[in-house]
């Protein structure tokens, strides 16, 4: 393969570019911004930095967060010291670092937006404001708001959530997660270097309602948004049918990260899946064993084995986790209450925060702990009601 074009320079595209260029493939990245901020927290889990150690072994400013607080209305607050800390970057700094790594590996970086793709007999003709470019293969990393309608995931309203928030000039050492009544989502406060990322993500509510919920929380907490920068962003949050029908690859192209809908449907976490999908895409291209047709099949199979089947199952849990009820109260309230009293439940939450507890294995883990205390047995029963059979 002579030339691969990466359409988008976010974490997924930049990491795919680094892997491909390091593997000897002529690689060019097209992105009109090159590095930008997002309202999302920017936290990297243990699963991410244990697989890719360079994410902590670098000089880019970052925070290691070892304490998180979860709160729900009427349930108070549960504090949890994280054995495996979250690593929190400014998304601008993280993105810039990943692009610099791609460039050092030999990728060509072009500050340009791809406006259209036309198939040719041997690949693609890409249209930009600076003219047309030929490529043999394309990695689509254009994000959730993908303007190229014939490639990448097809997002419906049921397959998206909205994230919005403020960058506040303040500091704290812990993460806050706040569940809200009748919201399939949550509020977060993430400490970053020099500021806080204070935001909300939610499904099924318009932006103005989410913003009102967030500002009410900030007012109650004494967090001022005066002069703070406001951001909003669309996130994939595929329903289970969305996962089954997800368009992640086709003849001559592969979609990675948000452009492939590859985001955790419960937490909204996408950084690990962006980088992992970029890595898997590069492995398919570099293997040399596949034609343009069979690359798509191989990539889908790799995604399914690696994490997509788990996220599809997670999609069947999301609504129950946020909106379900148990013992005359909401599931988030009961979870926070049990966290304060059940060491076994805290162990489970530790692993969920670290990214090492698969959704597909929740049922087995819960059933294997039914011999615990009465409270822990209630916890198992609660989640057994929330978590359906893997079949």
N, C-alpha and C positions, 0 to 999 in steps of 0.2 A: 504494500500500500504506500503510495507516494506522499499523499498529503491528507491530513485530518484537520478539519475545521471545528473549533470549539465555539459554539454560539452562546456566549455569556461567560463572564469572568468571576462569578461568585465562588463560594467554596467548592461546589461540585465541579464546575468547569475548570477552575484553577488547578484543583488536585488531579483531575483527569489529564489536563495538559502537562503537568509535571511528570506524571507516570509515563505518558506516551512519549514525550520528548526524551526522558531518561532512557526509554527503550529503543531509541534510534529512529522514531517516526517523525517526519517533518510535521510540526504542529503549529497552528496559528490560532490565537484566541481573539475573538471579536467581542468587544464590550464598550459601550459608549460612556460608562462611568468609571470603570476600572476598580474603584473601591467606594463603598457607601455605607451609611449607617442604616440600621433597622431597629424597630421598636422592641424586637424580641430580646430576651435576656442575654443571650450570647454565652450561655453556660455549656461547657464541654464536660461530658460525663466520664467517669472512670473507664467505661467501655471504649470511649473514643481515644483517650490519651494512652491507655494501656496497649491498644492496637497500633496507634501511631504516636510513639513517644516524642517525636519532634514537636508535638503540640504543647509540651511543657518544657522541653529542652531547647529554649530559644530566649532571645533578649527582648522580645516584644512585651510591652506592659500587659500585665494580667493580674488577677486576684485569685487566691486560693481560698475558697469559702468552706468553712467546716461546721457551720451552724445554720440550720433552717428552722423556721417556725411555720406551722400549718394552723390555720384558724378557720372556723365555720360559725355561722350565726347560731347563738345559743349553746355552743359547745366549748367556747373558750379557745385556748391556744395550746398546742402540743409542740414542745421543743425537741429537736433531735440533733445531736452531735454527729456529723457525718464522718465515718471512718475513712471513707474514700471521698475526698473533697471534690467539689465542682470547681472547674477552672473557668473563670469568667473574663472574657475579652470585650473590649469595644469591637463591634462588628467591623468597623472601618479598619482598625488595626489588624484584626485577624485576616480580613480579606486581602489587605495590602501585603501581609506576610506571605500568604499562599500564592499570590501572583508573582511576588519576587522569587519564590522558590521555583515556580514554573519557568520564569525567564532564565534563571541560573541553570536550569536543566536543559535549556536550549529552545524553549517555546518562543515563538514570535508573538508579541502582544500588540494588537491594533486597537486604538481607541476609535471604534466605529460600530455602528449598529447594523445588523443584518436585517434588511427590509423585506427580503423575499428569497425563496429557494426554488430553483427550477431544475428538475432532474434532466440529466444528459445521458448519453449512452454509457458513460464511464463513471459518472458520479453526480456532482451538483454544480450549478452555477449560482453563486450567492451575490445578491445585489446589495450594495451599500451606497451611502452618499458619495463615497470616493470612487465608485466604479464597481465593476463586476470582478469576482474572484472565483477560480475553479478549485474544487476540492473533491477528493475521491470518496470521503466518508465524513459524516457530521455527527458530533456529539452535541445534543440539544440541552443547554443549561441556562435557558432564558428565564427561569423562575416561574412562579405561579401565574403571573400576568403575561403569559407567552403570546406574542402577537402572531406567531407562525401557526396558523390554524390546522395545517395538515400534518404536523408532527407534535409529539408530546401528548401528555394526558389530556382528556376532554373533561374539564371540570364543570359540574352542574352546581346549582345552589346547595344541594344536599352534600356536596363533596368539598365544601370550603368553610373556613372560619375566618373571622376578621381579628387581626391583632392591631392594637393602637396604644399609644402611650406617650410619655414625656421623658425627656432627659433633664433631670433635676440636679442642680448644683448643690449636692449634699453628700454625706457619707454615712455608711453603717457597715458593720462587719458580717451581718447575717442576711439570709434570703427570707423574705416573707412570701407565703402563698396563702391567699384568702379565697375560700369558696363563698359563693353568693347564692341566695335563694333563686330557684328556678332559672339557673343559668348553666348551660352546657359549656363550661369554661371556668376561668378563675382569674384573679388579679395576682400580679407578681410585683415584688420589689427586689431588684437584683443590684448588688453593689458592683460598680465598675471603677476603673481607675479615674478618679476625678469627678465622678458623677454617679447618680443612681438612674437605672432604667426602671421606671414605674409604668406598668402597662396592664392591659387586660386583653384576653383572647376569649372569644365566644362564638357560638354557632347558633344561627337562627334568630339573631337580633340585629337590627340596623345599627349603623355606626353611632348615630346620635344617642341611642339608648345606652350602648356600651360606654360611650364617653361620659354620660351622666353618672353611670354607676361608678366609674373610675374616679371622677372628680368628687363624688360624695365620700368615697373611701379616703381620698387624699385629704379632704377637708377634715374628716373625723380624726385622721392621724396627724394633722398639723403639717402636712407636706404641701408646700406652696408650689403652684404651677405658674405663677406670675413670671414672665420672661423666660419660661422653660420652652425648649424646642419640642414641638408636637410632631409625631410621626404616625402613619398608619400603613398597614400592609396586609395583603390577602395571603392566607395560608391554605394549602391543601389540607383537607381533613376528610379523607375518603370514607364514605359509607361502605359497608361490606360488599354491596353490589358494585360500588365503584372500583373496589380492588379486583373483583372478578373480571370486570370489563376494562381494566386499565390499559391504556395504549402507551407502553413504555418503549417500544422499538418497532421498526419497520424496515423496509428495503433501503439500505444505505444510511440508516440513522439509528441512534440510541438516545434516549432521554435520561437525564440524571437529576438528582435532587428534586427541588420543587417542580421542575418542568415534567417530572415523571410522577408527581403526586406522592413522593416518598417521604412522608412526614408521619410521626406517631400520632394517631387519631385521638389519643387521650391527653398526652402532655403537650402536644404541639411541637415537640423537639424534632428538629430537622437537621442540625449540623452533622451529627454522626452519619445519618443516612445519606446526606449530600456527599460527604467525603467517601463513604463506603461504596456508594453507587458509582462515583467517579472512578474509584479504584477497580471495581468489577468491570466497568465498561472498558477501561484500558486493558485489563487482562484479556477480554474477548478479542479486542483488536490486535493486541500483540501476539496472541497465540499462533496466528498464522494458519490455523486449522479450519477456518470458516470462510465461506463465501459471503457476499453481502446479504444473501437470503438467510443463511443459517446463523449468522451473527445474532439476528434478532431472537431466534429461538434459543440459542445458547445463553444470551443475556437474561431473557425471562426466566429460564431455568435456574440460573445462578442467583438471581434476586429472590426467587421463591425459596430456595434452599437456605439462603443466608439470613434474610429477615422479612421478606414480604409476606410469607405465610403467617408469621407471628403478628405483623401489623394488621393483616386482614382479620385475624381473630380478635385483636384488640379493638377493632372497629365495632364488633358486636357487643363490647363491654361499655363503650364510652357513655352512652346515654344512661345506662343503669348506674354507673359510678357517680355521675353528676346529678341525675334527677331521680334516681330510685329512692325507695323508702324501706325502712327496716325498723321494727319495734316502735311504730308510731312517730318516727322521726326520719330525717333525710339520711341517706347513706353517708354523705360527707360529714354530717354531725356525728354519727356513730363512729366513723373511722377516726376522727380527731379524739373523741372520748376514749376509745379503746387504745389509741396510741399512747395515751398518758399512763395507762395501767398494764399494758400487755407487752412484756419483753419480746415475745415471739412475733407479735405484729410489728414491733419496731424493727426487728430483724428483716422482715419482709419489706418494709418501707425503705430501709437502708439499701437493699438490693435493687428496688425499683428506682431509687434516686441514682444509684451507680450505673443503671442500665444493664445490670447482669441478671435480672429476673425476667425471663420470657413470659409473655402473656399465656402462651400455650401450655406452660408448665404450672400455672397458678393452681389449677384444680388438684393436681397430684400433690403439690406441696401442702395445700390446705388439708387435704384428707389425711396426709401422713402425720399431721400434728393434732389430730382430734383427741389425743390422750392427755392434753394439757389441762390447765386450770379451767374452772367454770367460765371465767371471763375470756380466756383464750379460745375455749370451745365456742363461745358466743361469737367471737371474732371469725372463727372458721366458718360457722354457720352463716354469718352475715355475707362473707365473700363467696361462700358456696351458692348463696341465692343470687349474687351479682354475676358470678362467673358461670356461663353455661358450659355444657359438655363440649369438648374440643371437636366432636364430630359435627 
